[in-house]
Amino acid sequence: MFKNLIAPVQVWLLSQKRCVGCGTSLSLGSSKKVKSLETITCRCGRIFVHDPAKDSYRRALIEEIK
């Protein structure tokens, strides 16, 4: 039930290009190039993946971090 309340807020934050944890802009995070995608690490430690073709963000999977 709790996840049903939080998920829409996280989707909205990602559409606004903001971190789902601290709310800061993802453009302020440090970035690295991995394959054709770009990983962005927020100042709070959460890692996101930016797809430049779609100009969208999502949380990184464990396989993508290593």
Backbone torsions as a table, in degrees:
resi	resn	phi	psi	omega
1	MET	NA	-42.7	-179.7
2	PHE	-61.6	-38.2	179.5
3	LYS	-64.9	-33.1	178.4
4	ASN	-66.3	-24.7	178.2
5	LEU	-85.5	-35.5	-174.3
6	ILE	-82.9	-36.7	-174.3
7	ALA	-55.2	-46.6	179.0
8	PRO	-63.2	-33.7	178.6
9	VAL	-67.8	-41.7	178.3
10	GLN	-64.9	-40.1	177.8
11	VAL	-63.3	-41.3	179.3
12	TRP	-65.3	-42.8	178.7
13	LEU	-61.8	-42.4	178.9
14	LEU	-66.3	-34.5	177.5
15	SER	-68.5	-25.8	176.2
16	GLN	-87.3	3.4	-179.2
17	LYS	61.6	45.7	179.0
18	ARG	-125.2	154.5	178.8
19	CYS	-68.8	140.4	-179.6
20	VAL	-78.1	-13.9	-178.8
21	GLY	-93.7	-51.2	-174.2
22	CYS	-112.4	-13.4	175.9
23	GLY	84.6	2.5	179.5
24	THR	-77.9	159.6	-179.6
25	SER	-66.7	136.2	-179.3
26	LEU	-72.0	-14.6	177.1
27	SER	-70.0	-16.7	179.1
28	LEU	-85.4	-11.3	-178.4
29	GLY	-79.3	165.0	177.7
30	SER	-83.7	141.9	-174.7
31	SER	-123.3	151.7	175.4
32	LYS	-136.7	147.3	178.5
33	LYS	-90.8	125.1	176.2
34	VAL	-130.7	113.1	-176.3
35	LYS	56.0	-125.2	179.5
36	SER	-96.9	0.2	-178.7
37	LEU	-108.7	164.6	-179.5
38	GLU	-120.2	126.4	176.7
39	THR	-95.5	137.9	-178.6
40	ILE	-124.1	127.2	178.0
41	THR	-104.7	120.2	179.4
42	CYS	-75.9	165.2	-179.9
43	ARG	-67.2	-20.0	178.0
44	CYS	-86.5	-5.7	175.0
45	GLY	103.8	-9.8	178.5
46	ARG	-74.0	143.8	-177.0
47	ILE	-112.7	132.3	-178.6
48	PHE	-123.0	159.9	175.8
49	VAL	-116.3	129.7	177.9
50	HIS	-107.1	125.8	175.7
51	ASP	-101.4	105.9	-175.7
52	PRO	-65.0	-28.1	-179.6
53	ALA	-65.6	-42.1	-180.0
54	LYS	-94.6	-12.8	-174.0
55	ASP	53.1	51.1	-179.6
56	SER	-130.9	159.7	179.6
57	TYR	-120.5	153.0	173.0
58	ARG	-154.5	162.1	177.1
59	ARG	-69.4	143.7	-179.4
60	ALA	-78.1	144.8	174.4
61	LEU	-82.7	161.0	-179.1
62	ILE	-61.2	-37.0	179.5
63	GLU	-65.0	-29.0	-178.8
64	GLU	-80.7	-19.4	-177.7
65	ILE	-78.6	-38.5	-176.1
66	LYS	-81.2	NA	NA
